Amino acid sequence: MRTMWKAALLAGAAWSAGVAVAAAQDAAPAGETEVGAIVVTARRTEETLQTVPGAVSAFNERALDRVQAADITGLQGAVPNMNLSQGRGSSNATNIFIRGIGQPDALQTFDPAIGVYIDDVYYSRIRGTQFDLFDLERIEVLRGPQGTLYGKNTIGGALKVVTRKPGQDFRANAAVAFGSYNQLEVKGGVSGPVSDTLALGVSALLSKRDGYVEDPVTGAEYNDKDTWALRTQLAWTPTDDVRVDLSADYSQDDAAMAVGQATSSLTTLFGVPLKTLPAVPPKYDFKTRTTPGLPNSTKLTHYGFGGTVSWNITDALTLKSITAYRNLKTRDYIDIDATELALGDVYVGVDQDQTSQEFQLTYDQGAWTVVGGVYWLKENIVSHQRAFGDDVLGMLPNPFPTGPVGKATFLRTIDDDLETTSKAAYVNVSYDLTDAIQITGGLRYTDEEKTYSRSTSTFSNNPTFTANPAFAFKGLNKAWNNTSPMLNVRWQATSNIMAYARYSEGFKSGGFNGRANNPGEQAPYSPEIAKSYEAGVKTTWDGGRYLLNFTVFHNDYEDFQARVSGTVVDPGTNLPSPELTVINAGGMKTEGAELEVAARPIPGLLLDAQLGLLNAKYEDFDDTRFPGGDRSFQQPAFTPKWTARYGAQYEWDLGGSGRLTVGAQAKYRSEIALAVDNTTTTGVRYPGMWDDNVWLFDARVVWEDADRRYSAGLYGQNLSDEVYKVDAQEFSSVGNIRTAYYGAPRTFTLRLTAKY
């Protein structure tokens, strides 16, 4: 660890000497010199980004345009040690990993490790988080455990979206975009006063695009886009000390599924070959055969209501109430094996709703800043699943083991129900020991209970497998509690140099296995615990024209949760059956360094970049399938050693003709494992479960009028047309399935905007 941190420090010194490095949070227009002055609420109170004693990245509207982020996955590369991609098979889930910790599986019973918040409302599933970015004030990304202020399932960090609230000033914006694959995007918003105390805002989005993956036989297109969304907001300020914000939003996604490339030869459950593929997958050509006769689609309906009431009881004391209800429905038909075989084809229908209430009290006067509160969440998830596997059994005697040989059909249905109640109380106290030194301590106690029921039935034309509902359980109940502390010391050495040291803890909720199909697989697994040590320095220079932030961290993860697969013998049929179990596998450590720098050496020129160094390894990983029962030699998934982004833009003042900005960015990700099961038991890699070093290049040319009200921009993504993986799916216990998913090929977008 010491050697790695020395290397990171040397790298930081070298890059900062070159000035053209690391990452600004806000691309200010020409004439503005200060970078990184954006205001954030990472600690649940307003602070400028450079005074927050923690690793936080923030992006306002102009910064999002600069990094060319049209949706949430566009932030890839813009935050050190963050990897995020569209969830495998789904058009509306986001896999987010920060410092090697995240959730790669969108199954409804698995909890995320990165908390996603929209206007301080927690989204408890990663489904419904693949949203487009429109009418936003900013996005904040908090790296490292956030257990004290944000609670469960923020063991790796938090991603906060803050929408633009209506006010007493009239505001309107509209944008239309056309691009590759028949892209059409229309979005806009309008807000303003209804009366002296009431303001209303409405914003909407329509986004469509043809798919960039095609079935060469049927001509069906996949990995497309078909989304629309609507959000309304009401702000009421009956007095100077009271503000009420009400919101309602609705979104709908009606896209085809996301498909990838089969990377391993496929077999029946008995090992009989079904489809032979090369040992090393060929370069993907964005053509995939899919199973005929199924919808092969992903549909989502997502809506919610929220209300926030803020009351300034005194000049120093504020009470806030945050109330929310959310409802999520998904209907997915996913071809997991990515072939014409009916081997890993599934339907997953999920109905989820959540209700949450938080009361928060803030005291800020003199040397003291105190934030405390209580939180309650009730979540219900009901799902119906079907596994279509008419090729999974192959040719079998009917009845088994004697009788004439014929093809055995297979259909498995699953119905489950999960109820979660989570309660928490927290306090975070900051005290200024001197004008330069602040010490902060925090504590959060969480009590959580889950109840889970499940039934599985199997149907086949072979009597051996006919209608076997024997595996079922009802009302499994488990409760957990956790105490997450935090201690932080901040030293404001000068007005432009701040250093801090931080210890924090977080936890990821325990749960029940949503793929339990055999006795014993339903056993609950315990929460995952993280202990984090972090230190950093944040600096600005020359009146804010230069910025350099540097962070080092070390995380210890205990009882990390892993899905392991295998094959067991069904006691009823004496035949092999896939086993998919979630266990607390052991310990893991992640450590590394992060560098963010920005420079405006001359008017109009902005140079910026982000650099992340990560070393992740299992301390132990219990798995009886591996020699000695240990697989800790494997590389943890989604832990590339290096992530980086290098950006540059120059803005020309055209006088009365407006302004012209030319910008470009290069994003790098080093070699990465894309699945937990990524090698054989002897350590030989499965090539499809890995991806090599990747460079991606983007550029844009944007004209704005003199008042920055109107603009026209041409944006290019992945200009070198790199073929690269973003995710992988391993279900080797079901016919040897290993499927890789890929990022979009080269695309261009013309975007026209108007603001008032």
N, C-alpha and C positions, 0 to 999 in steps of 0.2 A: 504494500500500500504506500509506503514512504517513497519508494522509487517512482511509482506512478504519479504521485502528487508533485514530486520534483520535476518530472517530465512535463506535467501540466503547467507548472509555474514558468518553466523555460519557454514553453510554447506561447504562453500568455505574453511574456516579455517580448518575444520575437514578433508576434502579431501586432502588439500595440505600437512597437517601434515602426512598423510598416504603415500604420494609421488606417489602412484600407480594410480593417477587420471589424468584426463583431457587431452586436445588434442594437440598433436604435429601436425605440418603441414607437416613436411618432415622427413621421416624415413631415416636417414643417414646410410651408410654402416658402418660396424665395423671399428674402428679406427678413425672415425669422431665423434667429441663430440658435436658439436653445433647443436641445434635443433631450428627450426623456423626462419632460416636465408634466406628463400626463398624471391626472389625479385618479387614484384607485381606492377600492374599499376592501383590499385583501384581508385586513384585520378588523373588518366590520365597522370601521370608521374611516373618514376621508383623510388620505395622506397622498403626498406626491410620491411617485414611483421610487425616486431615488432616496427617500427617507424610510422606506419599508425595510425592516431588518429581516429579510427573507428573499428567497429566489422567486421573483415574480416577473413575468413578461406581460406587456399590455399592448393592445392594438386599438387605435381609434379608426374612424372610417378611412382616413387617408393612408394610414399604415396598412390596413387590409388591402387597399388598392395597390399599394407599393409591393406587397408580397404576393399579389395576384391570387388572393383567397376569395373565391366566389362562394364556397361552402366551407364547412368546418374542417374538412380534410385538407384544404388549401394552406392550413397553418403548418403542414409538414415541413420540417427544416427550419422554420422561423423561430422555434423555441429549442434551446439546447437540450439534448437528451430526451426529446419527445418524439414518439413515433405514433402516427395515427393513420388509419385507413378505413375504407368502407368495409363493413363486416362481410365475411364470406357468405355467398349465397343470397344476401339480403341487400336491398337498395336503400334501406333506411336505418341501419345500425352502424355505429362507429366504434371501432376498436381503438382505444386510447391507451398508450403505454408511456409512462414518465419514469425515467431512471430505471427502466427494466420491469416495471410493475404495471399490470393492467388486467384486462379481461378479454381473452381471445374468443370467447364462446358466447353467442347471443341467446343461448337457451334460457328460458324464462326463470328458472330456479337458481341460476348462478348470479351472484351479485357483482357489480363493478368494483374496480379498485381505484378508479378516478371518479370523483364526484362531479357531476354536471349540474350546474345551477343556472336557471334563467330568472333574472330579477329576484335572486335569493331563494327561489323555489327549487328544491332538490328533485331531479329526475331519477327515479330509482331503477330504471332499466336502460340498457344501452340502445334498445330499440327506440326509434323516434328521435335520436340525437343526430342523425345524418341530415341536418337542416341547412338550408341556404341562409346566407347572411344578408339581411335587409333591414334598413331603418334601425341601425344599432348605434349606441353611443360608444361602446367599447367591448372588448373581450379581454379578460384577465386569465392568465395561466399561472397557477401556484404550484411550484414543484416541491416535492417532499411531503411527508405525512402532515395532514391538517386536522388531526383528531380533536383538538381542543375547541376550535371555533366552528368546525364544519361537521364533526361527528363521524359516524360509521361510513365505511366504503370510500374514504379519502386517504387510504393508506399510501397511495402513490402521489397524490396531489389533487387539485381541483381545477375545473375549467368553468369560469363564470362568464355568462353573457348578460350584458346590461343593455336593455332596449332604450330607445330614445323616448322620453316622456313628453307629453304635451304640456304647453305652458301658455303664457299670456301673449307671446309673440307668434304671429302667423308663420307657418313654415310648410313648404311643400317640396316634394322631389319626385322625379320620375326617371326611369331608365328603361331602355329597350336594347336587347343584344341579339345578334345573329352570328352563327358560327358553324363550325364543322359538324358533320353528322346532323344537318338540319336543325341545329340548335336555335331555339327561340326562348328568350327570357324577357319577361315584362314585370317590372316591379315599381312600386311607388308608395308614397305616403303623404298625408296631409294632416295638419294639426293646427289648433289655434283656439282662441278664447270663445266660449259660449256666453259667458258673463264675466263680471269682475272676479268671481271666485271659482269659475268652472271652465275647464279646458278639455277638449276632445281631440283624439287622434285616431286615425285609421290608416293601416298600411296593408298592402297585398302583394302577392307574388304568384307568377305563373312561370314554370320552368319546364321545358320539353327538349328532348334530344333523342335522336335515333341511337340504337345500340351499336357499339363498336365490336361486338362479338357476334358471329353469324353461324348458324347451323348450315353447313354446306349442302345438305340434302333437302331440308324443308324450306330454307331461306329465312327462317325465324331469326329475329335479332334480339340480343340480350345485352345486359350492361347498359341499358338506356336510362332515360329520365322522363318522368311524367308526374309533376308535383304542382300543387297549388296550395296557397296558405293565406290566411286572413288574420289580422290582429287588430283589436280595438282597445283603446285605453281612455280612461276618464280620470282627470285630476281635479280634486275639489279642495280648496283652501278656505274653509269657512272663517278662519281667523289667521293671524300671523303665526300662531303657534301650533296649528293643526293642519296636516295635509293628509288627504285620503287618495290613494291611487288604486283604481280598479282596472282589471284587464280581463279580456277573453280572447282566446285564440283557437283557431281550427286549421288543421292541415290534412291533406289527403295525398297519398302516394299510390299510383296505379302503374307501376313499372313492371317490366319483365324481370325475371330473376337475374342475379349476377352469376355467371358461370366461369369456370376456369379450365384447366388442362389436367387430364388424368396423367399421373407420373409413374404409376406402378402397374405391372401386369395384374389383371383382375381374375379372381377365381370364385368358385362356389364356396360355401362354408366347409365343404369336404376337401378343398384344395384342388378341385378339378378346374383346369384352365378355361377361362371364358374369353379373355382378350389379352393377347401378348403384346407388350409395349417395350420399346428400347430401355435398357438399363439406365441410360442417361437421356432424359427427356430432350427431344429436339427443340429448337427455337420456336417459340409459340407464334403462330400465324393468325391468331384471333379467330380461328374457326374451331368450333366444338360441336360434335354430335350430341344431341340430347334425346331423352326418351320421348317417343311419340305417344300421343293420347292423353297427356297431362297438361294442365294449363300453363305450367312453367312460369309462374308469375309471383310477384310479391305485392300485396296490397296492405295499405296502412291507413287507418283513420285515427287521428290524435287531436284531442281538444282539452281545454282546461280553463279554469276561472281562478283568478287570484285577487286578493285585496291586501293592501298594506296601509296601515294607519300609523302616522308618526305624530307624537304629541310632545312638544317642548314644554315640559312641566315647569322648568325654570331655565335660566340661561345655561345652566350646567348639566341639567338632567333631562334625558329624552326617553320616552317609552315608545316602543314600536311593536306592532302586531302584524304578523305575516301569516295569512290564511290562504290555502290553496286546495283545489281539487283538480285531479287530472284523470283522463280516461284514454286508454290506448287499446286499439284492436288491430291485430295483424292476421293476415291470411296468406301463408306462404306455401308455394309448391317449389321445392328445391331439388335439383339433380346433383346430389353430392358427389357421385362417381364421375360426372361429366362425360358420359358416354351414352350410346343408344341403349345400353343394358338397363333393365329394371332391377338394379342391384342396391343402389343407395338413394332411392327417390323417396322423398318424404313430404307430407303435408303437415304444417304446424299452424294451428289456429290458436291465438292467445287473446283473452279478454282480461285486461288489467286496469285497475283503478286504484288511486291513492288519495288520501286526504291528510293534510298536514297542518299543524298549527304551531307557531313559534311566537313567544313573547320575549322581547329583548329590551333590556334597560341599559342605557349608556350614561355614564357620568364623566364629564371632561371639564376639569377646572384646576388651574394651577399646575402642580407637579403630578396630579393624578389623572389617569384615564382608565376607566373601568367599564368593561362590557360583560354583561351577564344575562342569562336567560334560561328558559325551559323550552323543550321541543317535544312534539308528539307526531308520530306518523302511523297511519293504518293503511296497509296495502293488501289487496286481494288479487290473486292471479288464478284464472281458470284456463286450462288449455285442453285441446283435443288434437291428437296427433295420429297420423297413419304412416306406416312404412310399407311402400310398395316394393316387393322383392321377388317377382316371379322368376328371376334368374338366380336368386341367392341359394336355392337348394339344388337346382339342376335336375338331372334325370335320376329318379329314384323308383325303387319297387313300390307298387301301390296295391295292397298295403305294405308298409315297411315291417320287417326286412324281406318279405317274400311277396310274390305277385308279379304281374307284368310291369316292365319298366316304362315309365312315362314322365313327362315334365311335371314337377310339383310346383303348384302356385303357392304364393306366400303373401299374406297381408297381416300386419300387426297393428292393432289399435291401442291407443293409450289415452286415458283421461286422468288428469290430475288437478289438484286444488291446493294452493298454498296461501296461507294467511299469515301476515307479519304485523306485529305491533312493536313499535320502537319508541322508547321514552328516554329523554336525556335532560340533564341540567349542567350548565357550564358557567364558568367565570374566567375572565382574562383581565389581569390588573397590570397596568404600566405605571411606573413611578420614576420621575426624573430625579436621580440622586444629585446631579449637578446640571448645569446648563449643557454639558456635553455628554453625560452618561445617563442612559435610561435602562432600567431593568424591568423585565416583564415576566410574569408567571401566570400560567393558566392551568385549568383542570376541567375535565368533562367526564361525567359519569353517564353511561348508557346502559339501559336495561332493555333486552330484546327477547321476544318470544315468537316462535314459528310453529305452525301446525300444518301438517302435510298429509294428503291422502292421494292414493294412486291405484289404478287398476289397469291391467294389461291383458289383452286377449289376442290369440293367434288363430288365423283362419287359413285353410289350405284345402285343395281337392284331394290331398292325401290324408286318410283318416288318422294317421299318426300325429298330425299337427292340427286337427280340426278343433276349432272353438275351445281353446284351453284358457279359461279365465282364472286359473288357480292362483296366479300371482297377483295379489291385491293386498293393500293395507289401508287402514283408515285411521285418521286422527293421530298420527305420530306427532309428538309434541316435544319441543326442546327449548330451553331458555338459556341465554347467556348474558353476562354483564361484563363491562369493561370500564376501566378508568384510564383516561389518556391525559398525561401531564405535558406541559411545555414550559421551557425556561429560555429566556432570550436576553442577551445583553447587547445594547447598541451604544457605540461610541461615535459621536459626531465630532471628529477631530478638527475639522474646519467647516466652513459653510458649504464646501463642495466635496468633502471627503468623509465618508461614513464607513465604519467597520462594525461587524456584528458577529456574534457566536450564538448558536441556537441548538437546543436539544428538544426533540419532540417525539411523540409517539402517536400511532394511529392503529386502527384495526379494520379488517375486512370481515364482514359478518359470516358466521357459520351458517350451515344450511343442510338441505337434503338433496340427494342425487336425483336430478330430473331425468336420468337415463337408466334408472334401476329396473332391470327386466329379469333378474334372477335373485333368489333368496340371499340375503346378506348385503346386497348392493344398496339397500335403502338406509343403511346405517348413517346417522348424521355425522357431519364433519365439523370440527371446531373452528372458531375464528382464527384468522391469520393476524399476527401481531408484528408491527414494525417499530424499531427504535432507530432514530435518526440523529446524527451529529453533523452539523453544518456550520461553516464559517465563510464569511465573504466580505468584500469591500466594494463600495459603489462610489464612483468619482465622476465629476465633470470638470472641464477645464476651459479656460479662455472664454469666460462668460457663457458657458453652456454649449460652445461649438464642438466640443469633444466630450465623449462619454466612454468610460471603461468600467465595467463591472466584472468581478471575478468571484467564483464560488467553488468551494470544495465540499464534499459530503461523503459520509460513510453510513450505510444503512444495514441493520441486522434484521432479517425477517425470520420469524419463528412460525412453525406449523403451516408453512405455505401450502396452499391447496392445489392439487394436481389431479387431472383426470387421467387415469391409467386404463389401458385396454388389454384384453386377453380373451381367452376362450375357455368356457367351462362346459361340463357335460350336464345336459338337462336331465334331472332325475326322473322325469315323467316319460321321456322318449329315449333316454340313453344316447342322445345325439348331441353334437357340438352346438353351443349357443354363445353368441357374442357376450362378453362381459365388459361393461363400462362403469368403472367405479371412481368415485372422488374420495381422495384420502388427504390427510395432513401428512405430507411426504417427508418433511424434515426442515432443514434450515438453509437459508440463502443469504449471501452478502452482495451488496452492490456498493461501489464507491467510484468516485470520479471527480471531474472538475468541469466547470462551465465558464465560458468567457463571452461577454457581450460588449461590443465597442461600436461607436458611431463617430463620424467626423464630418464636419462641414468646413474644409480648409479654405474654400473660396466661395463667394456667393453663387448660389444655384447648384452647387455640387454636393451630393450626399453619398458618402461611402459607409457601408454598414455590413455587419456579419454576425453570425452566432457560431460558436464552436462548443461541442460537447464531447467529453471523454468519459467512457463508462467501462468499468470492469465488473462483470457479474459472474458469480459462480455459486454452485450448490455446495454447502457445507456437508450435507448428507441428503440423500434422496432414496427412501426405502421403496424397493420394488422387487418382489420375489422372482420376477421373470429374468432378472439380470444376475450374472455371476456374483455370488456373495450377497445377493439381495440389495445391492446398492448401484445406483446409476448416476452418482454425483459427478462422474466424469463428463457428462453431457453438458452442452452449452444451453443455458436458459434461453427460452424463446424471446424474441423481440428485444435483444440486448446488443445492438451493434456497438462496436468499440468507439466508433467516431460518427458523429453527425455534425454537419456544417452547412451553413448558407453564407454566400458572399454576394453582396448586392451593391449596385452603383446606379445613380441616376443624375442627370443634369437637366436643369430647367433654363430655357432661354426666354428672356423677356422680349416679346415681339412688338412692344409698344402698344399702339392702338389695336393691333391685331391679336392681342392676347398673349398666351404663354404656350410653349411647347416643351414637353418633358419626354426624354428618352431614358428608359431604365432597363436594366437586365439583372438577372440573378442566376447563380449556379448553386445547386443544392446537392449535397453529398451524403451518402449513407454507406458505411463500410459493410462487410460481410455480415449476414444476419441469418439466424435460425428462425423459421416461421412456424414451428410447431413444437410442442413439448416433446413428443416422441419423434426425434429427428435422426436417430442412428439405430443400427442393429444392436443386439445385446453385447456385441464385441466391439462396438464403437465405430463401425463403418457407416458413413453418412448415407442417408437417403437423399439423392441429389435434388429431388423435387421439393424437399422440405427446407431447402436453403436457397439463398440468393447471394450473388457476388456483389462486389463494390458497385455502386450505382452513382452516376452523375446525371443530373437533370438540368436543362437550361431553359429559362423562360426570358421573355423580353416584352416590352410594351412601348408604344408611342402614343402620347396623349396630348391633345390640344385642348386648352381652356381659354375662355374669353377673359377679358381684362378683370372682370368682377368675379371670376370663378363660378359663374352660375351655369354656364353651358360647357359641355365637354364632349369630345369624340375621341375614342381610344381604340387602338388595335392591339390585341393581346395574343401572344403566342405561348403555348405551353408545351413542354417536352419537345423542344425544337429539333433535337437530334434524333427524334423518334426512337428513343430507347425502349427496349422490351425488358420490363423488370417486374419482379413479383412484389406484391404487397401483403399477401397472406397465404396460408396453406391450411388444409384440413386433413387430419389423420384419423381414419377409422379402419385401421388395418385389420381389426378383428372382424370386420364385415367385408369379406371378399377382397381384402388387401387394398382397400381404398386409400389413396393418397392423392390429393388434388391441390394444385397450385392456382392462385388467383393473381391477376396482373393489373397493373396500372394502365391508365388510358394512353393510347398512342398520341402522336402529334396532333394538336388542335389549334385553331385560330378563332378568335372572337372579336367582333366589332361591336363596341358598346357606346351608346349615345345617352347622355344624361342631362337633366335640367334641374336646377334648384332655385327655390324662391324663399 
